[in-house]
Every structure is written in structure tokens, then in C-alpha cells.
Amino acid sequence: MKTGPALHLAPLRARQHRASPLARSALLAYTMLVAYAGLAPWSGWRDLGVAPWAFLMAPVPRHVTAFDVAVNVLGYVPLGALIVLAAHPRLRGLSAVLLSTVGGALLAGSVEALQTYLPGRVPSNIDLGINTLGALAGAVLAAPVAAPLIDRGRLQQLRARWFSRDASGLLVLLALWPAAQVSTTPMLFGNGRLLALDEWAAASDSAPLLGWLGSFATAEFVLAEVLVVAAATLAVGLTLAALCQPNAPRLRLLVAFFALALLVKSFFYAWLFGPAKALAWSTHGALGGLIVGLLALGVAAHSRRAALLAGALAATAVWLLVVNAVPDNPYHADLIARYRVGRLRHFAAIADWLAAAWPLLLLAGLGLLARRRGGAGRSP
């Protein structure tokens, strides 16, 4: 029987060399984003009779800009780092670095090969080499800190103290939500807009419905935005609260999270439309929806987990329904007319995809979590 210090060392040994579900979920999400950006706009696929691997022996492009080099390197640095963190503790050190480099090269090579069939993309052996270099750099940076970060790091302790064990997938999804605010959606938090009701009516030649949608007045746009923003605030906030442990600082986490999302929105509006438009998102409807949503969230944040999950599911359903039922705001259409993506078109494509898919992914994630927790509650 162990006595003395051995009793205190046993739990420490049990915590060492553990895998990170959060890192693996993040790796899956980031891999999907890299693949999507590399193959955007995902349209116009054609076969020109060129082998997909022909780019490997193609001449070196004459014009390679410093911007392109920087983007291709930086885009794969997180990938290399996440592969190292996801492989821990099975692979560490040099083995993890080699795996990251090979994995980065295989992903980059696959994307470049598929670009052969896209009219707007040009596969490049230079891009392949630069992407691989980025993955290698990320792996080298992450390898020394993988064990301290995952096994005994401060972040791991906070993760275990603040969030439930089954929260990894939804935490990664929540981390992507501020990035989705980069997209120039018709209203604040107007994510999940797939085929708006006015577009569906036009496609189906529904004249009465088009007439009703065309009669939307300013006050109705304001009320619709209040409902969308309030529903989005509740959906996101209740999800975060449902993932928290009872002793987590829920209100502080919620305030910081929404502040980050609004900061990202303001920064990119200032970048895209000029500093004077940094707060163009802060319409009467957006501010009203934020106030309503945050007040309701403050009341509900400390409810039981089952109630938080049910509320998040209901709010997400309302969010998706309303954001697709409201026609385009003419003011926003005028603002978008001045929008020029430029060299960040692939980054904008990721943001637009995130904005459209995020509430659907949230709905699926919440459903899986509710089912998992319900099954755990019924088990002996």
C-alpha cells in the first residue's frame, strides 16, 4: 500500500502524457478550412486533359510576390503546429515534426493537384514547397512546448477547471465564430444565410411572396435584426455556458467572447470600408438585439446544463429561420457595392463559408452533445 509522497505523485503520473481532444478537433477544423480556401470558389470544375501531378515538373513561375509567399507560409504554420499537438503523446520530438512536415506536404500537394481542374486556380510547385516549409516551421515551434502545454500546462489546467470534458468539438467551433464575423453578412451576426426567402421566391416565380417581401419597411428591418441578433446572442452564449463547469467565471467568459467578436467585426469593417465605417454594423436593430440577447443571457447563464442546451438549440433554430426569411437590407447592399476583396479573396471565401455554415454546424454539435449527455444520464 502506497503511503506518504507516493500518494501525491500517483495522480500526477496519471495526468502525464495525455492526448488532447481539443487539439485533434482543432486540427480537423483547420484542415477543412485550408482545403476550402485552396479550392475556392468550388465551381467551374473542368478537365483539360492535364495530369493532376503535372505541376510538379512545371517551370518555376516568373512572378512570385512577397505577399503570396507570406500567405502560403503563414497559412500552414498553424497546421504543422496542430499536427504536433494532436499527435502527442504517441509521437513526440523529431517523429512529430516529420509527421507534420509530411502531412502538410500531402495536404498541400492534394490541394494543388485538384486546382488543375479549377479555371480560377493555377497549381504551383512553388506553393507546394512554401506550404511544406510553413508546416515544418509550425512543427518546429510546437514540438518543444507540446508536452508542457498538454500534460501540465496552465492552459490544460484552465481547460479542465472551466470546461466539461465533452466540450472539445464545440469549443473549437465557438473559437471559429469570431472569424465568421469577418464575412460581410446583411446584418450583425447574420450567419447561416443559405437561400434567403426573397431569392427563393424569385427562383420559384412566386409573385405574391415577392410583393410582400418588397414591402418591407425600415421599422420591419429593424425588428428583424433585433430578433436575429438576440437569437444569435442566445444561441452562442447559452452554448458556451452549457460547456462551462459550475465554478467557471461564466459571465466574464461570455462578456470577453462577445467583445472579441465585435472587435473582429469592427476591425475588418474599418479595413474593408475605411476607419469611418468601423462601427457600421451598430445599427439600431443590432444594438437593440445585443441588449435584449445579453440581458436574457445574463439571467439564463447559470441555469442547469440540460436547460442551457435546450435553450441553445431553440435559439439556433430561430436564428436560422429568421435570418433566411428576411430580405436583403438596401443599406447593406449599398455598402457591399463598395467592397473589393483584392488579394484576400481566398480568406474572404473562408469567412463567407464559415458565416453560412456555422449555425448549421452548431445545431448539429448541440444535437450530438444533448444525445451524448442524455445517454450518459440514463446509463447506470
Stockholm file with secondary structure:
# STOCKHOLM 1.0

chainA/1-380         MKTGPALHLAPLRARQHRASPLARSALLAYTMLVAYAGLAPWSGWRDLGVAPWAFLMAPVPRHVTAFDVAVNVLGYVPLGALIVLAAHPRLRGLSAVLLSTVGGALLAGSVEALQTYLPGRVPSNIDLGINTLGALAGAVLAAPVAAPLIDRGRLQQLRARWFSRDASGLLVLLALWPAAQVSTTPMLFGNGRLLALDEWAAASDSAPLLGWLGSFATAEFVLAEVLVVAAATLAVGLTLAALCQPNAPRLRLLVAFFALALLVKSFFYAWLFGPAKALAWSTHGALGGLIVGLLALGVAAHSRRAALLAGALAATAVWLLVVNAVPDNPYHADLIARYRVGRLRHFAAIADWLAAAWPLLLLAGLGLLARRRGGAGRSP
#=GR chainA/1-380 SS CCCTHHHHHHHHHHHSSCCCHHHHHHHHHHHHHHHHHHHTTCCCCCCCSCCTTGGGGSCCCSCCCHHHHHHHHHHHHHHHHHHHHHHTTTSCTHHHHHHHHHHHHHHHHHHHHHGGGCTTCCCCHHHHHHHHHHHHHHHHHHHHHHHHHHHSCHHHHHHHHHBCGGGHHHHHHHHHHHHHTTSCCSSTTCTTCSSCHHHHHHHTTCHHHHHHHHTCCHHHHHHHHHHHHHHHHHHHHHHHHHHBCTTSCHHHHHHHHHHHHHHHHHHHHHHHHCGGGTTTTCCHHHHHHHHHHHHHHHHHTTSCHHHHHHHHHHHHHHHHHHHHHSCCCHHHHHHHTTCCCGGGHHHHHHHHHHHHHHHHHHHHHHHHHHHHHHHHHHCC
#=GC SS_cons         CCCTHHHHHHHHHHHSSCCCHHHHHHHHHHHHHHHHHHHTTCCCCCCCSCCTTGGGGSCCCSCCCHHHHHHHHHHHHHHHHHHHHHHTTTSCTHHHHHHHHHHHHHHHHHHHHHGGGCTTCCCCHHHHHHHHHHHHHHHHHHHHHHHHHHHSCHHHHHHHHHBCGGGHHHHHHHHHHHHHTTSCCSSTTCTTCSSCHHHHHHHTTCHHHHHHHHTCCHHHHHHHHHHHHHHHHHHHHHHHHHHBCTTSCHHHHHHHHHHHHHHHHHHHHHHHHCGGGTTTTCCHHHHHHHHHHHHHHHHHTTSCHHHHHHHHHHHHHHHHHHHHHSCCCHHHHHHHTTCCCGGGHHHHHHHHHHHHHHHHHHHHHHHHHHHHHHHHHHCC
//
